[in-house]
Amino acid sequence: MLDQMWKSAVIYIALILFMRLMGKRQLGDLELSELIVTVLISEVAASPLVESDANLADGLVPLGTLFLLEFVLSNFTVKNVKLRQLLSGHPSILVTRGLIDQTQMKKNRFTPDELMESLRNQGILDINSVEYAILETDGRLNVILTPGERTVTAAQFGVAAPDTGYPIIVVNGGRVLTKNLSLLGRDESWLTAQIKAKGLRSARDVYMMTADMSGGVFLVPKQN
């Protein structure tokens, strides 16, 4: 049992390190080559865990080889457009100004039901309000609405919108994140004042609190 636990811990740490080396993009939507590597990893990593007589190297060596191949291939595709298109394909426009391109739908094996479901998932019920619907290489459907359906911005009204910056978490589960406070140019005295202004005693009573550069604060108290 201890042998299996030790193998599991090593494989687990190795997977984390390899995935970190591959970069954050691989942790999101997967391209074809990344999907293949992910499927193979599940088989390779499981081998030394379920087979008691298997050597740890039997899992780590092929695991490292797969990640190395994916890493090299990713670098090649970044530099070579033709290779990237060969492996990942290119985006397909399924809808243009409310008209469905049936040829592209058939080519991508995308059914009308799937198209309408994807539009509904983005809060779009009328296909006539779609300027373009683009099927990306990772399988996502990106939609650009017609000008009349797009959200009006402050710039279109000629209004200068305040730059509040990015909200940063300063209290997480009752724990003060002093580094984040410093990024905002704030200190714990300011934090305490903000917490007490919300009717709480200290950071220990806060589940989550964010702040931005303009002084905007969002606070969620802990539930009893």
N, C-alpha and C positions, 0 to 999 in steps of 0.2 A: 504493500500500500504506500509506504514512504517513497519507494522508487517511482511509482506513478505520480505521486504528488510533486516530487522533484522535477520530473519530466514536464509535467503540466505547467509548473511555474516558469521553467526555462523557455518553453514554447510560447507561453503567454507574453513574457518580456520580449522575446525575439520578434513576435508579431507587432507589438507596439513600436519597437525601434524601427522595423522595416517600413511600417506604414507612415511613420513620421518622416523617414527619409524620402518617401515617395512624394511628399508634399500634401498640402491641404486639399488641392483640387481633386485628388483621388478619393478623398473621403466624402465627396458629394456625389453628384450624378456620374455614373460610370459610362465610359466609352466601351466599345466592343472588346478591345484588348484588355482593358482593366476588368471587365466582367469575367473574361476567361481566366485571368489570373486569380480573381477572387474565388471562382468555383474550384480551381485546382488547389488553391491554398487550403480550403476546407478539407479536402481529401488528404493532402500531404501532411498537414498539421495534426490530423486525427490519427494517422498511422502509428506513431510511437506511443500514443496515449492509450489506444485500445488493444494493442498487441504487446503483451507483457515481455516477450522475448526480443522485441525490436530495439535496436540501438538508437540513442538520442540523435546521433549523426544522420541516421536514416531519414529523420524528419527535417533537421536543420539544413543539411546540404541542399536538398531539392528546394526547400523553402527559400534559401538565400539565392539559389540559381534563378528561381521565378522572379523574385524581386529585382535581381540584377538585370534580367532580360527586359522587364517592364521599364526599369529606370533608363536603360540604354535606348529602348524603343521610343520612350517619351521624349528624350532629348533629340532623337533624330526627327521625330514628327514636328517638334517645335521649329526646327531649322528648315525642314523640307515640306513645302506646301503640298506638292503632288503626293508624297507618301502619306501625309495627314489625310488628304481627301480619299486616298485609296483605302486606308484602314478605317477611317471614321465616317466617310461619306461627306455629304454637304447638306446644308439646310434645304428643305423643300417648302415652297409656298403652296399651301392647301386652299386658301381662300384669298381672293383678290376683289376688293370692293363688293363684298357680299356674294360673289360668285364662287362656287366650289369647283376646283380643278380636279375633275374626276380621274384624269390620267395620273396625276400625282397621288391621289388617294389610293388608286389601285396599285401603283408602283410601290408605295410604302405600306401596303396592306392595312390601310387605315379606313375603318368603316364609318358610315354616317353616324351610327350610334356613339362611337368613340369620339368623333369630332364634337358632337353636341354635348357629350358628358364633359369633355375637356373645357368647352366654353362655359358650361354651367358652373364648373369648379372655380371659374374666374368671375362669376357673377354676371355672365353675359347670356341673355335669353334670346335676343334677336340677332340672327346672323347678318342681317342687313346693316347692323351697326359696326361690323367688322371691316376695317380697311384692308388689313393683311392678317392672316393666321399662318405662322411659320413653324413647321415641325423641325426642331433643332436636332443635331446629330446625337444628342443624349436621350432623345425621345420626348422631351418637353415640348409643349405647344405654347409658343409666345404669340400674344395677340396685340395688334395695334388697332385701336378704335378709329372710326372716322372722326374728322375734326369736330363735328358737332356733338360727339359723345365723349370727348376727352375732358378730363378735369381741368377747370380753369385755374391758372396759376396767378400768384401775386404780380409777377412781371407783366402779365397780360393786362392787368388792371392799372399798371403803372405805380404799384405800391411797393415800397421797400420793406421786405420781410426781415425781421430781426434774425441775426445769426446766433442761435442759442448753442451751437456746438453739439458735440456728441454726449448723450447722457451716460455717465459712468457710475457703476455701482460703488458706493462708499461704505455700505453696511450690508453684510451678507450673513443671514442667520444669526444675528446678534454680534457678529464679529466685525470690528472696524478695519477697513482696508486702508491703512495709513499711506501706502504708496499711491493709491488712487486719489486720496485727499490732496497729496502733494502735487499731483498732475493738474489738479484744479486750482492750485494756489490757495488751498484752504487748510485749516488746522483743526484739531480736536475741539477747541473752544467754540469755533463756528459750528461744528457738527453738533455739539451738546446743545447749543442755543436753538438750532433748527429742530432737534428732537423734542426739546421741552416746549417749543412753540406748537408742536403737534399734540401736546398733552401727555407725552410719555416721559419716563424718568431717565432712562439711559439707553445706550445702544443695545443692551441686552433685551430690551422690549421690542426691538425692531426686527422684523423678518427680512425686509429688503428696503434699501433706500438708495435712490440714484440722485445725482446732481449734475448740472451742466455749467458751462462757463458764464452764463448770464445770471446764475443764481437760482435757476428753476430747480425745484425739489419735488421728488415723488417718493412717498413713504408708505410702506405696508406694515402695520403693527403685527406682532406675533399673536396668534390665537391661543387662548388658554386651553 
